[in-house]
Amino acid sequence: MIENEKVKKVLYGGDYNPEQWPEEIWEEDMRLFSLAGIDVVTLNVFSWAALQRDEITYDFSKLDKIMGLVKKNGLNVCLATSTGAHPAWMARKYPDILRTDNMGIKRKFGARHNSCPNSPTYRKYSVALAERLSQRYKDYDNIVSWHISNEYGGECYCENCEKAFRVWLRKKYGTIEELNRVWNTSFWGHTFYDWEDVVLPDMRSEEFSWNGVQKTNFQGISLDYKRFNSDSILECFKLERDAVKKHTPQIPVTTNLMGCYQPLDYQKWGKEMDFVSWDSYPIFGAEYSHNAMYHDVMRGVKQGKPFALMEQTPSVSNWHAYCALKRPGVMRLLSYQAMAHGGDTVMFFQMRRSIGACEKYHGAVIDHVGTEHTRVFREISALGKELKDLGDKTLGGRTPAKAAIVFDWDNWWATSLSAGPSDAMDYFGEVYQYYRTLLKMHIPVDMIGVEDSLSDYKILVAPMLYMCKDGFDEKIRSFVKDGGTFVTTYFSGYVEDHDLVITGGYPGRLRDILGIWVEESDAIPPEKTWHTFHYEHETYPAEILCDLLHLEGAESLGEYDNDFYAGMPAVTVHGFGKGKAYYVAARSSETFYNKFFDRILKEQGVEPVVTGEFETCIEATVRENEKGSFLFLLNHGESVGSVTLKQGGTDLLSGREYGPGAEVSLEAKGVALIQLKH
């Protein structure tokens, strides 16, 4: 992940903001970091205002002191460029730097994520600062990575962006005639005669609110705006990345992503980052599988390579509706969950708790009391010792998955923009249903994009593949012909890359692979719970949409029980080449997905990494590197749980030895990390 010969263990630390504190506290922080086993700090995240007072005046004196102090105390540094929030003087003198919201209202100085990504002012000064930082600190051998900006996000609808949007479109489509074709502007007389006719799709043009849900009149226009906005912000990252690389080409570059964050296409971003890092803040009480999927998506945007857990809270998040504490053991449990899914660092926000503004009640390694005598500090110190003892054993480990789930930002955007057939459609939720089932069955899963290779997998799941992009159907076709199993669902194969319907019958390009024709789809309101289908002698709910389909070579495995389409297929399978393609025509229940995948896994000979009850709260994943295979067992439950090992091994945390077939019992919130014997 962070390729540096000095990194011999899971890096442990996080965001440190000494500029917020008098210098006499810094030395005490060094003492406490040493007690806690902290070995890396992220510096300079929000210091632009302190570093640059005007266009030409820079002051690095305080940062010089901080950099010298942490180096003296043997700490590694993840050095940020500070460009996540521009200075007040810049907003006052250059208002083009400020964003405009989708109502057409120009922002004033304040908050963060408030810099227009297409502002010449922002790009000029952010890149200049990044280059000055890299030039100044290029000889510090304790800098393990560059951290560009911070948690990029948001949207802008200003004149800068509108002009840039036209340039982006012209590069993408070439002619105004092609633009009119892909946007289907003959609808409602929207034909464009000149590039200057194109305006951004905001609430003044194409967007509107319907029953409290944001909608758009022209899905193609709004879809392209989302692509453009993501690309625009990515360009800001690339400009700063290239600036720091001028003087420090050997130092890897990242920025902290935010899991399944809809506005930015992280699969594009991953291609431009030396390694992926992200900030993990699960809501109290959320299912562990939810955060597990976020980890796997983050691993997937870099084709399965390890990632950095850049931020998590040691104890409490201040921005949830109810800011519950992490119970004893949960910080450790979630830290190992990140490692189990590919994390090679465990890092926190924040190191010392702020005294003012909106994050003063967010958890920290050092609390407001300022000492080591807190429950949280004791837990952090204990984990620090474990990670030190663990050393580099798990570093670089990959997940040996034979099952993959497609997660595609264009599909996420397109389904959320769709005018019908149901407001209850939820692309993320549909993907999560399938992911959750496989995770609970202890099946390693890769979350992949449509451009990724399918050669390593036996099972490919693409829930709600509404947009089947150019060429992806051919990849699926070859995958199934060669013996793979493909699974997809209702509302799949409808459109091509520009959200234009593929005529000739749904599911479009997937029709021959699946051996079905979908004639109609019935939207089921959430209050109508009586729609069902039967599958293998059991009855299951049919929710969200019920596809009314006809068999064209496929076999029906289950039929609807009611309404005018009773008896029509609800679950199908089609033999195609050496493989099979399955179709599930409605959203259903956990019990259905469990039974459905039990069949598919057995057919393909894909086995769980441990055996145990489906309902167990123990999560089991494996990472492999040149040192061996490492089984992570994580008990997210409130009571003792157990699973049965298929192979013996040594628990690296307790030293306990296990033989093949041994039962491993874990107390609530307990963790085992077993190096397997082959």
C-alpha positions as CSV (number, residue, x, y, z in Angstrom):
1,M,0.0,0.0,0.0
2,I,2.4,2.7,1.2
3,E,5.6,1.6,-0.5
4,N,8.3,2.8,1.8
5,E,11.2,0.7,3.2
6,K,10.7,2.3,6.6
7,V,7.1,1.0,6.9
8,K,7.5,-2.4,8.7
9,K,4.1,-2.6,10.3
10,V,0.5,-1.4,10.2
11,L,0.9,2.4,10.5
12,Y,-1.0,3.7,13.6
13,G,-1.9,7.3,14.3
14,G,-4.0,10.0,12.5
15,D,-4.9,13.7,12.1
16,Y,-2.8,16.0,14.3
17,N,-3.5,19.7,14.5
18,P,-0.8,21.2,16.7
19,E,-1.3,24.6,15.1
20,Q,-4.5,24.8,17.1
21,W,-2.5,24.6,20.4
22,P,0.2,26.5,22.2
23,E,3.7,25.1,21.7
24,E,4.1,24.0,25.3
25,I,1.5,21.3,24.7
26,W,3.3,19.8,21.7
27,E,5.9,18.0,23.9
28,E,3.2,16.5,26.1
29,D,1.6,15.2,22.9
30,M,4.8,13.5,21.9
31,R,4.9,11.8,25.3
32,L,1.3,10.6,25.0
33,F,1.8,9.4,21.4
34,S,4.7,7.3,22.5
35,L,2.6,5.7,25.3
36,A,-0.1,4.9,22.8
37,G,2.2,3.3,20.2
38,I,1.4,6.1,17.7
39,D,3.9,6.1,14.8
40,V,2.3,8.3,12.1
41,V,0.6,11.7,12.1
42,T,-1.3,13.5,9.4
43,L,-0.2,17.1,9.4
44,N,-1.2,20.3,7.7
45,V,-4.8,19.4,6.7
46,F,-6.4,22.8,7.2
47,S,-3.5,25.3,7.4
48,W,-3.8,27.2,4.2
49,A,-4.9,30.4,6.0
50,A,-1.9,30.2,8.3
51,L,0.6,29.4,5.5
52,Q,-0.5,32.0,3.0
53,R,-1.6,35.5,4.0
54,D,-1.9,37.0,0.5
55,E,-0.9,36.2,-3.1
56,I,2.8,36.3,-2.5
57,T,3.4,36.0,1.3
58,Y,4.0,32.5,2.6
59,D,4.9,31.6,6.2
60,F,6.1,28.1,7.0
61,S,7.8,28.8,10.3
62,K,5.2,27.0,12.5
63,L,5.0,24.1,10.2
64,D,8.8,23.9,10.1
65,K,8.7,23.6,13.9
66,I,6.0,20.9,13.9
67,M,7.8,18.9,11.2
68,G,11.1,19.1,13.1
69,L,9.4,18.0,16.3
70,V,7.7,14.9,14.9
71,K,10.9,13.9,13.1
72,K,12.9,14.3,16.3
73,N,10.4,12.0,18.1
74,G,10.5,9.3,15.4
75,L,7.1,9.8,13.9
76,N,6.2,9.2,10.3
77,V,4.2,11.9,8.5
78,C,1.3,11.9,6.1
79,L,1.7,15.5,4.8
80,A,-1.4,17.2,3.6
81,T,-1.5,20.1,1.1
82,S,-4.0,22.2,3.1
83,T,-6.2,23.0,0.2
84,G,-9.5,21.7,1.5
85,A,-10.5,25.2,2.7
86,H,-9.3,28.4,1.0
87,P,-8.3,31.5,3.0
88,A,-10.8,34.3,3.7
89,W,-8.7,36.9,1.8
90,M,-8.9,34.8,-1.3
91,A,-12.7,34.7,-1.2
92,R,-12.9,38.4,-0.6
93,K,-10.5,39.4,-3.5
94,Y,-11.4,36.6,-6.0
95,P,-15.2,35.7,-5.7
96,D,-14.9,33.3,-8.6
97,I,-13.4,30.8,-6.1
98,L,-16.8,30.5,-4.4
99,R,-19.3,27.8,-5.3
100,T,-22.8,28.3,-6.6
101,D,-25.5,25.9,-5.4
102,N,-28.2,24.2,-7.6
103,M,-30.6,27.1,-6.8
104,G,-28.2,29.5,-8.4
105,I,-27.2,31.1,-5.1
106,K,-23.5,32.0,-4.8
107,R,-22.0,31.0,-1.5
108,K,-20.1,33.3,0.8
109,F,-16.8,32.4,2.6
110,G,-17.3,29.7,5.2
111,A,-17.5,25.9,5.9
112,R,-15.3,23.8,3.5
113,H,-15.9,22.2,0.1
114,N,-16.6,25.7,-0.9
115,S,-14.0,26.1,-3.7
116,C,-15.3,25.9,-7.3
117,P,-13.3,23.1,-8.9
118,N,-13.2,25.1,-12.2
119,S,-12.1,28.4,-10.6
120,P,-8.8,29.6,-12.2
121,T,-8.0,31.2,-8.9
122,Y,-8.5,28.0,-6.9
123,R,-6.4,26.0,-9.3
124,K,-3.6,28.6,-9.5
125,Y,-3.1,29.0,-5.8
126,S,-3.8,25.4,-4.6
127,V,-1.2,24.1,-7.1
128,A,1.3,26.7,-6.1
129,L,1.0,25.9,-2.4
130,A,1.3,22.1,-3.1
131,E,4.5,22.7,-5.1
132,R,6.0,25.0,-2.4
133,L,5.3,22.4,0.3
134,S,6.9,19.6,-1.7
135,Q,9.9,21.7,-2.5
136,R,10.4,22.8,1.1
137,Y,10.0,19.3,2.7
138,K,11.4,17.1,0.0
139,D,14.4,16.0,2.1
140,Y,12.4,14.7,5.0
141,D,12.7,11.0,4.9
142,N,9.9,10.4,7.4
143,I,7.1,11.6,4.9
144,V,5.4,8.3,4.0
145,S,2.7,9.9,1.8
146,W,1.2,13.0,0.4
147,H,-2.4,13.8,1.4
148,I,-4.0,16.0,-1.3
149,S,-6.7,18.4,0.0
150,N,-9.3,16.6,2.2
151,E,-12.5,14.7,1.6
152,Y,-13.3,16.1,-1.8
153,G,-16.9,16.4,-2.6
154,G,-20.0,18.6,-3.4
155,E,-21.1,20.3,-6.6
156,C,-20.9,23.7,-8.2
157,Y,-23.2,25.4,-10.8
158,C,-21.4,28.7,-11.4
159,E,-20.5,30.4,-14.7
160,N,-16.9,28.9,-14.5
161,C,-18.5,25.4,-14.4
162,E,-21.0,26.1,-17.1
163,K,-18.2,27.2,-19.5
164,A,-16.1,24.2,-18.5
165,F,-19.1,21.9,-19.0
166,R,-19.4,23.0,-22.6
167,V,-15.7,22.3,-23.2
168,W,-16.0,18.9,-21.6
169,L,-19.0,18.1,-23.8
170,R,-17.3,19.2,-26.9
171,K,-14.3,17.0,-26.2
172,K,-16.6,14.1,-25.4
173,Y,-19.1,14.3,-28.3
174,G,-17.3,16.4,-31.0
175,T,-20.3,17.9,-32.7
176,I,-23.6,19.6,-31.5
177,E,-25.5,17.0,-33.6
178,E,-24.0,14.1,-31.7
179,L,-24.8,15.9,-28.4
180,N,-28.5,16.3,-29.5
181,R,-28.6,12.6,-30.4
182,V,-27.2,11.2,-27.1
183,W,-29.4,13.6,-25.1
184,N,-32.5,12.9,-27.2
185,T,-33.2,16.6,-27.4
186,S,-36.0,16.2,-30.0
187,F,-38.0,15.4,-26.9
188,W,-39.8,18.6,-25.7
189,G,-38.1,20.6,-28.4
190,H,-34.8,20.9,-26.6
191,T,-32.6,20.9,-29.7
192,F,-29.4,22.8,-29.2
193,Y,-28.1,25.0,-32.1
194,D,-24.8,26.1,-30.6
195,W,-22.6,25.0,-27.6
196,E,-23.5,28.3,-26.0
197,D,-27.1,27.1,-25.7
198,V,-26.0,24.4,-23.2
199,V,-26.7,25.3,-19.5
200,L,-26.1,23.4,-16.4
201,P,-29.0,21.2,-15.2
202,D,-29.9,22.9,-11.9
203,M,-33.2,24.1,-10.4
204,R,-33.3,27.0,-12.8
205,S,-33.3,24.6,-15.8
206,E,-33.8,20.9,-15.8
207,E,-34.0,19.8,-12.2
208,F,-37.2,19.9,-10.0
209,S,-38.5,18.5,-6.8
210,W,-41.3,15.9,-6.9
211,N,-42.7,14.6,-3.6
212,G,-39.5,15.7,-1.9
213,V,-37.3,13.8,-4.3
214,Q,-34.9,15.5,-6.6
215,K,-35.7,14.8,-10.3
216,T,-34.6,15.9,-13.7
217,N,-36.4,16.4,-17.0
218,F,-33.4,15.2,-19.1
219,Q,-31.6,12.2,-17.5
220,G,-28.9,12.4,-20.2
221,I,-28.0,16.0,-19.4
222,S,-28.0,15.5,-15.6
223,L,-26.0,12.2,-15.9
224,D,-23.3,14.0,-18.0
225,Y,-23.2,16.8,-15.5
226,K,-22.5,14.3,-12.7
227,R,-19.7,12.8,-14.7
228,F,-18.4,16.3,-15.5
229,N,-18.5,17.4,-11.9
230,S,-16.6,14.3,-10.7
231,D,-14.0,14.8,-13.5
232,S,-13.6,18.5,-12.6
233,I,-12.9,17.8,-8.9
234,L,-10.6,14.9,-10.0
235,E,-8.7,17.3,-12.2
236,C,-8.0,19.5,-9.1
237,F,-6.5,16.4,-7.4
238,K,-4.4,15.5,-10.4
239,L,-3.0,19.1,-10.6
240,E,-1.8,19.0,-7.0
241,R,-0.6,15.5,-7.3
242,D,1.6,16.4,-10.3
243,A,2.9,19.5,-8.4
244,V,4.1,17.5,-5.4
245,K,5.5,14.8,-7.7
246,K,7.8,17.4,-9.3
247,H,10.1,17.4,-6.2
248,T,9.1,14.2,-4.4
249,P,8.4,11.6,-7.1
250,Q,9.3,8.8,-4.7
251,I,6.5,9.6,-2.2
252,P,3.1,8.0,-2.9
253,V,0.1,10.3,-3.2
254,T,-3.4,9.8,-2.0
255,T,-6.5,11.7,-0.8
256,N,-9.1,10.5,1.7
257,L,-12.2,9.1,0.0
258,M,-15.5,8.5,1.8
259,G,-16.6,5.0,1.0
260,C,-19.8,4.8,-1.1
261,Y,-20.0,8.5,-1.7
262,Q,-22.3,9.1,-4.6
263,P,-21.2,12.4,-6.2
264,L,-17.7,11.2,-7.1
265,D,-16.9,8.2,-9.4
266,Y,-14.2,6.7,-7.2
267,Q,-13.4,4.0,-9.8
268,K,-12.1,6.8,-12.0
269,W,-10.3,8.3,-9.0
270,G,-8.6,5.1,-8.1
271,K,-6.7,5.1,-11.4
272,E,-5.1,8.4,-10.5
273,M,-4.1,7.6,-6.9
274,D,-0.9,5.8,-5.8
275,F,-3.0,4.1,-3.2
276,V,-6.5,4.5,-1.9
277,S,-7.3,5.9,1.5
278,W,-10.7,6.5,3.1
279,D,-12.5,7.7,6.2
280,S,-14.8,5.2,8.0
281,Y,-17.6,6.5,10.2
282,P,-20.3,3.8,10.6
283,I,-23.5,5.0,12.3
284,F,-24.0,3.5,15.8
285,G,-26.2,0.4,15.5
286,A,-25.6,-0.1,11.8
287,E,-25.1,-3.6,10.6
288,Y,-21.5,-4.6,10.4
289,S,-22.0,-5.7,6.8
290,H,-22.7,-2.2,5.7
291,N,-19.2,-0.9,6.7
292,A,-17.7,-4.1,5.4
293,M,-19.1,-3.3,2.0
294,Y,-17.6,0.2,2.1
295,H,-14.2,-1.3,2.9
296,D,-14.5,-3.7,-0.1
297,V,-15.6,-1.0,-2.4
298,M,-12.6,1.1,-1.4
299,R,-10.3,-2.0,-2.0
300,G,-12.0,-2.5,-5.3
301,V,-11.4,0.9,-6.8
302,K,-7.7,0.1,-6.8
303,Q,-8.3,-3.4,-8.3
304,G,-8.0,-5.3,-5.0
305,K,-4.9,-3.6,-3.6
306,P,-4.7,-2.7,0.1
307,F,-5.9,0.7,1.2
308,A,-5.3,3.0,4.1
309,L,-7.8,3.6,6.8
310,M,-7.1,7.3,7.0
311,E,-9.7,8.3,9.6
312,Q,-12.0,6.7,12.1
313,T,-13.2,8.0,15.4
314,P,-11.6,6.6,18.6
315,S,-14.9,6.9,20.5
316,V,-17.7,9.2,19.2
317,S,-18.7,10.9,16.0
318,N,-20.0,14.4,16.6
319,W,-22.1,14.7,13.4
320,H,-24.5,11.8,13.8
321,A,-28.1,12.5,14.9
322,Y,-27.3,10.7,18.2
323,C,-23.7,10.7,19.1
324,A,-23.4,7.4,20.9
325,L,-20.0,6.3,22.3
326,K,-18.2,3.3,20.8
327,R,-18.7,0.7,23.4
328,P,-15.6,-1.0,25.0
329,G,-13.9,-3.2,22.4
330,V,-15.6,-1.7,19.4
331,M,-12.8,0.6,18.3
332,R,-10.5,-2.4,18.3
333,L,-13.1,-4.5,16.5
334,L,-13.6,-1.9,13.8
335,S,-9.9,-1.4,13.4
336,Y,-9.4,-5.1,12.7
337,Q,-12.4,-5.1,10.4
338,A,-10.6,-2.5,8.2
339,M,-7.5,-4.7,8.2
340,A,-9.6,-7.8,7.4
341,H,-10.9,-6.2,4.2
342,G,-7.5,-4.8,3.0
343,G,-6.5,-2.0,5.4
344,D,-2.7,-1.5,5.9
345,T,-3.1,1.4,8.3
346,V,-5.3,2.2,11.4
347,M,-5.6,6.0,11.8
348,F,-7.9,8.3,13.6
349,F,-9.5,11.7,13.5
350,Q,-8.4,13.3,15.7
351,M,-5.3,13.1,17.8
352,R,-6.1,15.8,20.3
353,R,-9.7,17.0,20.8
354,S,-10.4,20.5,19.5
355,I,-11.8,23.1,21.9
356,G,-14.0,25.1,19.5
357,A,-16.2,24.9,16.4
358,C,-18.2,21.9,15.1
359,E,-15.8,19.1,15.9
360,K,-15.0,19.9,19.5
361,Y,-17.1,17.0,20.7
362,H,-15.7,14.5,18.2
363,G,-13.7,11.8,19.7
364,A,-9.9,11.9,20.0
365,V,-6.9,10.0,21.2
366,I,-6.2,12.7,23.7
367,D,-9.4,14.0,25.3
368,H,-10.1,17.5,26.8
369,V,-8.8,16.2,30.1
370,G,-5.4,16.1,28.4
371,T,-4.0,12.9,30.1
372,E,-3.6,9.2,29.5
373,H,-6.1,8.4,32.2
374,T,-9.2,7.7,30.0
375,R,-10.9,4.5,28.9
376,V,-10.3,5.5,25.2
377,F,-6.6,6.1,25.7
378,R,-6.2,2.8,27.4
379,E,-7.9,1.0,24.5
380,I,-5.8,2.9,22.0
381,S,-2.6,2.0,23.8
382,A,-3.6,-1.7,24.0
383,L,-4.3,-1.8,20.2
384,G,-1.0,0.1,19.6
385,K,0.9,-2.7,21.4
386,E,-0.9,-5.4,19.4
387,L,-0.1,-3.8,16.1
388,K,3.5,-3.4,17.1
389,D,3.7,-7.0,18.0
390,L,2.0,-8.0,14.7
391,G,4.6,-6.2,12.7
392,D,4.4,-6.6,8.9
393,K,2.7,-10.0,8.8
394,T,-0.5,-8.9,7.1
395,L,0.9,-6.0,5.0
396,G,0.1,-6.2,1.3
397,G,-2.3,-9.0,1.8
398,R,-4.9,-9.5,-0.9
399,T,-8.4,-11.1,-0.7
400,P,-8.7,-14.5,-2.6
401,A,-12.2,-13.9,-3.8
402,K,-14.0,-16.2,-6.3
403,A,-17.2,-14.1,-6.2
404,A,-17.4,-10.5,-7.4
405,I,-20.2,-7.9,-7.3
406,V,-20.4,-5.1,-9.8
407,F,-20.7,-1.6,-8.3
408,D,-20.9,1.1,-10.9
409,W,-21.2,4.9,-10.3
410,D,-22.9,5.5,-13.7
411,N,-25.6,3.0,-12.8
412,W,-26.0,4.5,-9.3
413,W,-26.4,8.0,-10.9
414,A,-28.6,6.8,-13.7
415,T,-31.0,4.9,-11.6
416,S,-31.3,7.7,-9.1
417,L,-32.1,10.1,-11.9
418,S,-34.6,7.8,-13.6
419,A,-38.2,9.1,-14.0
420,G,-39.9,6.0,-12.8
421,P,-40.8,3.3,-12.5
422,S,-40.5,3.6,-8.7
423,D,-39.2,6.0,-6.1
424,A,-38.4,3.0,-4.0
425,M,-35.7,1.8,-6.4
426,D,-32.3,2.0,-4.6
427,Y,-29.2,0.9,-6.5
428,F,-27.0,1.0,-3.5
429,G,-29.6,-0.9,-1.4
430,E,-29.9,-3.6,-4.1
431,V,-26.2,-4.2,-4.3
432,Y,-26.0,-4.3,-0.5
433,Q,-28.7,-7.0,-0.3
434,Y,-26.5,-9.4,-2.4
435,Y,-23.3,-8.4,-0.7
436,R,-24.7,-8.8,2.8
437,T,-25.8,-12.4,2.0
438,L,-22.4,-13.5,0.7
439,L,-20.6,-11.8,3.6
440,K,-22.8,-13.6,6.2
441,M,-22.2,-16.9,4.3
442,H,-18.4,-16.2,4.9
443,I,-17.7,-15.9,1.2
444,P,-14.9,-13.5,0.2
445,V,-16.2,-10.9,-2.3
446,D,-14.5,-8.3,-4.5
447,M,-16.5,-5.2,-5.4
448,I,-15.5,-4.4,-9.0
449,G,-16.2,-2.0,-11.8
450,V,-17.3,-2.8,-15.4
451,E,-13.7,-2.2,-16.7
452,D,-12.2,-4.8,-14.3
453,S,-11.1,-8.3,-15.4
454,L,-13.5,-11.2,-14.7
455,S,-10.9,-13.9,-15.1
456,D,-10.3,-14.6,-11.4
457,Y,-14.0,-15.2,-10.6
458,K,-16.5,-18.1,-10.8
459,I,-19.5,-16.0,-9.8
460,L,-20.4,-12.5,-11.0
461,V,-23.3,-10.6,-9.5
462,A,-24.6,-7.4,-11.1
463,P,-27.7,-6.2,-9.2
464,M,-29.9,-3.7,-11.0
465,L,-27.6,-3.4,-14.0
466,Y,-29.8,-0.7,-15.5
467,M,-27.1,0.7,-17.7
468,C,-25.2,-2.0,-19.6
469,K,-22.3,-0.1,-21.0
470,D,-20.7,-0.6,-24.4
471,G,-18.7,-3.8,-24.3
472,F,-19.7,-5.0,-20.9
473,D,-22.3,-7.4,-22.2
474,E,-19.5,-9.0,-24.3
475,K,-17.4,-9.5,-21.1
476,I,-20.4,-11.1,-19.4
477,R,-21.1,-13.2,-22.5
478,S,-17.6,-14.6,-22.5
479,F,-17.5,-15.1,-18.8
480,V,-20.6,-17.2,-18.8
481,K,-19.7,-19.1,-22.0
482,D,-16.4,-20.1,-20.3
483,G,-18.2,-21.6,-17.3
484,G,-19.0,-18.6,-15.0
485,T,-22.2,-18.0,-13.2
486,F,-23.8,-14.6,-13.8
487,V,-26.6,-13.2,-11.6
488,T,-28.6,-10.0,-12.2
489,T,-32.0,-8.6,-11.3
490,Y,-35.0,-6.6,-12.2
491,F,-34.4,-3.2,-14.0
492,S,-31.3,-4.5,-15.8
493,G,-30.2,-4.0,-19.4
494,Y,-32.6,-1.1,-20.1
495,V,-30.2,1.5,-21.4
496,E,-26.8,2.2,-23.0
497,D,-24.1,4.6,-21.8
498,H,-26.1,7.8,-22.4
499,D,-29.3,6.6,-20.7
500,L,-30.9,5.9,-24.1
501,V,-33.2,2.9,-24.1
502,I,-32.0,-0.1,-26.0
503,T,-35.0,-1.0,-28.2
504,G,-36.0,-4.6,-29.1
505,G,-37.0,-5.7,-25.6
506,Y,-35.6,-5.7,-22.1
507,P,-33.1,-6.7,-20.8
508,G,-31.5,-5.3,-24.0
509,R,-27.9,-6.5,-24.6
510,L,-28.3,-9.2,-21.8
511,R,-31.4,-10.8,-23.4
512,D,-29.6,-13.7,-25.1
513,I,-27.4,-14.4,-22.1
514,L,-30.4,-14.6,-19.7
515,G,-32.8,-16.3,-22.1
516,I,-35.7,-14.1,-21.2
517,W,-37.8,-11.1,-22.4
518,V,-39.2,-8.7,-19.9
519,E,-42.5,-7.3,-21.2
520,E,-43.6,-5.1,-18.3
521,S,-42.6,-4.1,-14.7
522,D,-45.1,-3.6,-11.9
523,A,-44.1,-1.0,-9.3
524,I,-45.0,-2.3,-5.8
525,P,-45.7,0.5,-3.2
526,P,-44.0,-0.2,0.1
527,E,-47.4,-0.6,1.9
528,K,-48.4,-3.4,-0.4
529,T,-46.8,-6.4,1.2
530,W,-48.9,-9.2,-0.2
531,H,-47.0,-9.8,-3.5
532,T,-45.0,-13.1,-3.3
533,F,-43.4,-15.8,-5.3
534,H,-42.4,-19.3,-4.6
535,Y,-39.0,-20.8,-4.9
536,E,-38.0,-24.4,-4.0
537,H,-41.3,-25.0,-2.2
538,E,-41.1,-21.9,-0.1
539,T,-42.9,-18.5,-0.4
540,Y,-40.9,-15.2,-0.4
541,P,-41.9,-11.5,-0.7
542,A,-41.8,-9.7,-4.1
543,E,-41.0,-6.1,-3.5
544,I,-40.0,-2.8,-5.3
545,L,-40.6,-4.1,-8.9
546,C,-42.1,-7.2,-10.3
547,D,-40.9,-8.0,-13.8
548,L,-43.3,-9.7,-16.0
549,L,-41.1,-11.9,-18.2
550,H,-41.3,-14.6,-20.8
551,L,-38.9,-17.5,-21.2
552,E,-36.7,-17.6,-24.3
553,G,-34.6,-20.6,-23.5
554,A,-34.3,-20.0,-19.7
555,E,-35.9,-22.3,-17.1
556,S,-38.3,-21.0,-14.5
557,L,-37.2,-21.8,-10.9
558,G,-40.0,-19.9,-9.2
559,E,-43.3,-18.2,-10.1
560,Y,-45.4,-15.3,-8.8
561,D,-48.3,-16.3,-6.5
562,N,-50.7,-13.5,-7.0
563,D,-52.1,-10.6,-9.0
564,F,-52.9,-10.9,-12.7
565,Y,-49.3,-12.2,-13.4
566,A,-49.6,-15.2,-11.0
567,G,-47.8,-18.1,-12.5
568,M,-45.3,-16.0,-14.5
569,P,-41.6,-16.6,-13.8
570,A,-40.0,-14.7,-11.0
571,V,-36.6,-16.5,-10.8
572,T,-34.9,-18.0,-13.9
573,V,-31.8,-19.8,-15.0
574,H,-30.4,-20.1,-18.4
575,G,-27.6,-22.4,-19.5
576,F,-25.3,-20.4,-21.8
577,G,-22.2,-22.1,-23.1
578,K,-20.5,-23.8,-20.2
579,G,-22.0,-21.5,-17.6
580,K,-25.3,-20.3,-16.3
581,A,-27.1,-16.9,-16.0
582,Y,-29.7,-16.3,-13.3
583,Y,-32.4,-13.5,-13.1
584,V,-34.3,-12.4,-10.0
585,A,-37.3,-10.4,-11.1
586,A,-38.1,-8.6,-7.8
587,R,-36.5,-7.5,-4.5
588,S,-36.9,-10.2,-1.9
589,S,-35.9,-11.3,1.6
590,E,-32.8,-12.3,3.4
591,T,-34.0,-15.9,3.6
592,F,-34.5,-16.1,-0.1
593,Y,-31.1,-14.7,-0.9
594,N,-29.5,-17.2,1.5
595,K,-31.3,-20.2,-0.2
596,F,-30.7,-18.8,-3.7
597,F,-26.9,-18.4,-3.2
598,D,-26.6,-21.8,-1.4
599,R,-27.6,-23.3,-4.7
600,I,-25.2,-21.2,-6.8
601,L,-22.2,-21.6,-4.5
602,K,-22.6,-25.4,-4.5
603,E,-22.8,-25.5,-8.3
604,Q,-19.6,-23.5,-8.6
605,G,-17.8,-25.3,-5.8
606,V,-17.2,-22.0,-3.9
607,E,-16.8,-22.7,-0.2
608,P,-17.0,-20.4,2.8
609,V,-13.7,-19.7,4.7
610,V,-15.2,-21.1,7.9
611,T,-18.4,-23.0,8.7
612,G,-21.1,-21.8,11.1
613,E,-24.6,-20.6,11.3
614,F,-25.8,-18.0,8.7
615,E,-27.2,-15.9,11.5
616,T,-24.0,-15.7,13.4
617,C,-22.6,-12.2,14.1
618,I,-19.1,-13.4,13.4
619,E,-17.5,-12.0,10.3
620,A,-14.8,-14.1,8.6
621,T,-12.4,-12.9,5.9
622,V,-9.0,-13.9,4.6
623,R,-6.0,-12.0,3.3
624,E,-3.0,-13.6,1.6
625,N,0.5,-12.4,1.0
626,E,4.0,-14.0,0.6
627,K,4.0,-14.7,4.3
628,G,0.9,-16.8,4.3
629,S,-2.9,-16.8,4.7
630,F,-4.5,-14.9,7.5
631,L,-8.0,-15.5,8.7
632,F,-9.7,-12.6,10.5
633,L,-12.6,-13.5,12.8
634,L,-14.7,-10.6,14.2
635,N,-17.6,-11.0,16.6
636,H,-19.9,-8.1,16.1
637,G,-22.5,-9.6,18.4
638,E,-23.5,-8.9,22.0
639,S,-22.7,-12.5,23.2
640,V,-20.2,-15.3,22.7
641,G,-20.2,-16.7,19.2
642,S,-18.3,-19.5,17.5
643,V,-17.3,-20.8,14.1
644,T,-15.5,-24.0,12.9
645,L,-12.2,-23.8,11.2
646,K,-11.5,-25.7,8.0
647,Q,-7.7,-25.4,8.5
648,G,-5.6,-25.2,11.6
649,G,-3.4,-22.3,12.6
650,T,-2.1,-19.9,15.2
651,D,-4.0,-16.9,16.6
652,L,-1.4,-14.1,16.3
653,L,-3.2,-12.0,18.9
654,S,-3.6,-14.7,21.7
655,G,-0.9,-17.2,20.7
656,R,-3.5,-20.0,20.8
657,E,-3.0,-23.0,18.5
658,Y,-6.0,-24.5,16.6
659,G,-6.2,-27.7,14.6
660,P,-8.3,-28.4,11.5
661,G,-12.0,-28.6,12.5
662,A,-11.5,-26.8,15.7
663,E,-14.2,-24.5,17.1
664,V,-13.2,-20.9,17.7
665,S,-15.3,-19.1,20.3
666,L,-15.1,-15.3,20.6
667,E,-16.5,-13.1,23.3
668,A,-18.7,-10.2,22.3
669,K,-16.6,-7.7,20.2
670,G,-13.8,-10.2,20.3
671,V,-11.2,-10.7,17.5
672,A,-9.0,-13.6,16.3
673,L,-6.3,-13.3,13.6
674,I,-5.3,-16.8,12.7
675,Q,-2.3,-17.5,10.5
676,L,-3.4,-20.7,8.7
677,K,-1.3,-23.8,8.3
678,H,-1.3,-25.3,4.8
